[in-house]
Amino acid sequence: ENPHVRAFVFECAELPHYSNAVRAATGLPVFDMITCCDFAMAGFLYNQRFGFQGWQHSWDGRESCYSLPDKLAQKKSINGTTPKETPNPCSPISSYCSSHLLCCCSKNRHGERPLLQWPPNLYAQSSPTLGILCLDYTYPPIPGDIDCKETFGYRVLYRCVPGLTFEMCQSGKLTVQVEREFVEAVAWLDKQGVCGIIGNCGFMLYFQSLARKHTKKPVFMSALMQLQAVSCSFAVTERIAIFTASSKTLMPMYGVIRKEVG
């Protein structure tokens, strides 16, 4: 019915349970609250397949000779001048640096090339944590819920905002006391060393700017924060379908969506 739809964004925090079914039925990408969490953490998670986790120990210590492709290596006269000689990248000590060539490292007094030494704090941060702000309510979560730690492949830390009910969050207006509790919750998560902060309700987008004022960490108060990144990957004639629990309650957010998401 909508041939121009190229992706789905599930705004409601209760919809991720249906994401796989929609992906399977349509063959299209689905972005939800969980993919938003993953996006927030992607820049902090270390790839175990390469990086600084001992990968150099498998190196035999012998340097390989790298050279430019034939067409790039040919000496050509440009505007009547001849390019300078290309330094030998395989010399014991080379100061030549290029995106096409690998610089050689000098040997130590034992004739060995030392492994890179990484700052100790990098190892201490090998288990990054996502901070999640929660509404003031309780229910038994199951895997797939943002409120269930088993949903994620990384550490999560939850912090409830006392007095922040669903109805208050949906209205977009906080009382003085709840605003104070909200700011305190953001500050607490920040102090715990989380890498980013996300909300467990899509209507928390109303408080995106408030949260940003009190932390330097990335803030994603709604799954809609992914919308700009998703939409710019498609043509202007193509469409992104936004699914929500109730379009009537989402429409009043149009102004804040334009402001915070673009």
Salt bridges, closest charged atoms under 4 A:
ASP32 OD2 - ARG23 NH2 4.00
GLU63 OE2 - ARG113 NE 2.88
GLU85 OE2 - LYS75 NZ 2.56
ASP145 OD1 - HIS17 NE2 2.63
GLU184 OE2 - ARG159 NH2 3.73
ASP190 OD2 - LYS217 NZ 4.00
GLU238 OE2 - ARG6 NE 2.88
GLU260 OE1 - ARG212 NH2 2.93
